[in-house]
Amino acid sequence: MLLKTFGWSFAITALGLVAAAFYGGWTAFGIVAILAVLEISLSFDNAVVNAGILKKMNAFWQKIFLTVGVLIAVFGMRLVFPVVIVAISAKMGPIEAVDLALNNKHRYQELVTDAHPAIAAFGGMFLLMIFLDFIFEDRDIQWLRWIERPLAKLGKVDMLSVCISLIVLLITSFTFATHAHQHGGGHADKAQTVLIAGIAGLITYMIVGGLSGYFEDKLEEEEEREHEEEEEAARTGKKKSAVVLAGQAAFFMFLYLEVLDASFSFDGVIGAFAITNDIVLMALGLGIGAMYVRSLTVYLVRQGTLDDYVYLEHGAHYAIGALAVILMVTIQYEINEVVTGLVGVILIAWSFWSSVRRNRALAAAGEGSDEKAEVSTTV
């Protein structure tokens, strides 16, 4: 099971490290290994959240997530995305941006640093909406009840998540963004840029998340109708009609997963520049890390880990909220990537331990009820 799920990740790791060694010797080998570890540590919460969505998809779309999705994640976000950002922010052509990335690495890093406020605002708003929609939803299982119970009641107010996100964006654009960090340790007024990028992130979430949610609801309705038709067919002997919306639902959930992965990758891509400004090494290291995140997502789904450890998804969403806040703060202040990674790891580890304690308590309660039942039968 382990080899089947992580086999491609192991293979890509070997190929990536060998390619790095040929490209730049043992120094490049070490840099790629460090970048891979950085990406995995920063994106573990991404894997948990992805697993919660991926478990609703069939085996075909899980394979698409591991094939096409990996190409988008590795080549799109870790290689093409930084070049596109530079091309847009510096108002240059894509070929010129690629040439800059390969032949003038220092200037390329400066341009990516200058584009960070827009990247952070877009990703921060997208992730903040994910966290708020989760925390405001009334759930049967609650982890931190003293927080989640009152917030679930507040969540009954329409569009509360959007209102809070816009307030956060306005505060950020007129505080942190007015002294946004730039290359060379300087600062610049990026209020308008942050405002536009943040609104774009909010709109992206509402469109992609809304469509995926809509088709997921339609799929559930079709499944209920199919179940009713199966019962009717059993009674009458007629053939039932096929469900036709599963493909649409899975497609938009897949699209939602890719945008979610893109938002998570922002801090990894930006953080990688603290280690190297070589785009080739960056793509190799972050690409290896992205493969493990993908494999870990599928592993969590196939093992049913989220069903066994019910608070893991809560911990991952709290980590998402923390990452959204960190992205906003990094518009003006530098925050070490180790801090970002540790916040997510601590929250997920805490939720995992809480899940273990819950399972032990339920098991003990079950054993107690079994003992009572035995006593009653013997008496």
Secondary structure, 3 states (H helix, E strand, C coil): CHHHHHHHHHHHHHHHHHHHHHHHHHHHHHHHHHHHHHHHHHHHHHHHHHHHHHCCCCHHHHHHHHHHHHHHHHHHHHHHHHHHHHHHHCCCCHHHHHHHHHHCHHHHHHHHHHHHHHHHHHHHHHHHHHHHHHHCCCCCCCCCHHHHHHHHHHCCCCCHHHHHHHHHHHHHHCCHHHHEECHHHCEECCHHHHHHHHHHHHHHHHHHHHHHHHHHHHHHHHHHHHHHHHHHHHHHCCCCCCCCCHHHHHHHHHHHHHHHHHHHHHHHHHHHCCCCCCHHHHHHHHHHHHHHHHHHHHHHHHHCHHHHCCCHHHHHHHHHHHHHHHHHHCCCCCCCHHHHHHHHHHHHHHHHHHHHHHHHHHHHHHHHHHHHHHHHHHC
